[in-house]
Amino acid sequence: MRHQITIKDIAKELNISKSTVSRVLTGNPNVNEETRKKVLELAQKLDYQKNIFAHSLVTHKTNTIGIIVPEFMSSYFPKVIIGVQNIASKAGYNTIIAQSNENFETEVANAKVMMANQVEGLIVSVTKETKTFDHLMAFQRKEVPIVFFNRICEDMLVPKVVVDDYDGSFRAVEHLILTGKKRIAHLAGPDNLSISRRRLNGYLAALRKYDIEVDDDIIIPYDLQIDKVKSIINNLLDLPNPPNALFAINDPTAVEAIQAIKARGLRIPEDIAIVGFSNDQISGLIEPSLTTISQPVQKIGETAAELILQLINKELSLSSSIIKTLTTELIVRHSTVR
């Protein structure tokens, strides 16, 4: 392994003390200008990198924020991360990013990596499999700040950033009703995820408002494995009284549903209209383009970062139960209106 250049190496090369080199590299003004120039030039030439762990032993700070997300398949989580980094970098913080591939064991392992790297705060959205949270409560026990976003643990008293899933879902289904669709199926997410429950409740509220009977046969919870969508859609279309509209838990599900419906030779939206949720990049590119609920994704990341910095700086209590709820927007495209 290549030797990592240290302050000691620079001091030896220039025949000066380690303390002088340290003062230069930490921006201390009490150094001769010629010496400062020599140290900085040699540090650049030797590709000197500050040892974060050694620095943290002295300062008790790593200036690092951890981010754990469930997947990178959609554009949602990368955009959230960009929002986090926008705020964190301005405050002088680096980020460590881990994705859990929708697997609980991987999420637990990722949490342990974050703890081992001594992150000063953790921003997290859990996997579809996550039902216990002891691996995250460990951060609370060690007084490391946590902020949840999107997929949250409702039982942990920490700040959370969400969108108004209930209202967004209500408006999505109301839009379908106002375009003349009355038999609206819902492809829902896992019951253990709070976003699944909030979106289901918005769907049900819209049906109740317009006196449309709820039919449990066309409300299908599934585990977000996209390869199951085709079979689910075919089962719905084979019903004696098939749906003429579909509200999907998210855009990847809705996009897969469009493909399955087109494969059956049905017209969208004439035979069956479709609404998704999240406004992924593909939603505007697929044919027909997908009507969806847009979320302020980058703002979600920025808000989570602002909260974690407030916790780190002790401007908020570590057990703060504050919930930041951001608004959504209905984006009407050709999957519901020609």
Sequence and secondary structure as in RCSB ss.txt:
>XXXX:A:sequence
MRHQITIKDIAKELNISKSTVSRVLTGNPNVNEETRKKVLELAQKLDYQKNIFAHSLVTHKTNTIGIIVPEFMSS
YFPKVIIGVQNIASKAGYNTIIAQSNENFETEVANAKVMMANQVEGLIVSVTKETKTFDHLMAFQRKEVPIVFFN
RICEDMLVPKVVVDDYDGSFRAVEHLILTGKKRIAHLAGPDNLSISRRRLNGYLAALRKYDIEVDDDIIIPYDLQ
IDKVKSIINNLLDLPNPPNALFAINDPTAVEAIQAIKARGLRIPEDIAIVGFSNDQISGLIEPSLTTISQPVQKI
GETAAELILQLINKELSLSSSIIKTLTTELIVRHSTVR
>XXXX:A:secstr
      HHHHHHHHT  HHHHHHHHTT S S HHHHHHHHHHHHHTT    HHHHHHHHS   EEEEEES SSSS
HHHHHHHHHHHHHHHTT EEEEEE TT HHHHHHHHHHHHHTT SEEEE   TT    HHHHHHHHTT  EEEES
S  TTS S EEEE HHHHHHHHHHHHHHTT   EEEEE  TTSHHHHHHHHHHHHHHHHTT    GGGEEE  S 
GGGHHHHHHHHHTSSS  SEEEESSHHHHHHHHHHHHHTT  TTTT EEE SB  GGGGTSSS  BEEE  HHHH
HHHHHHHHHHHHTTSS TT   EEEE  EEE  TTT  
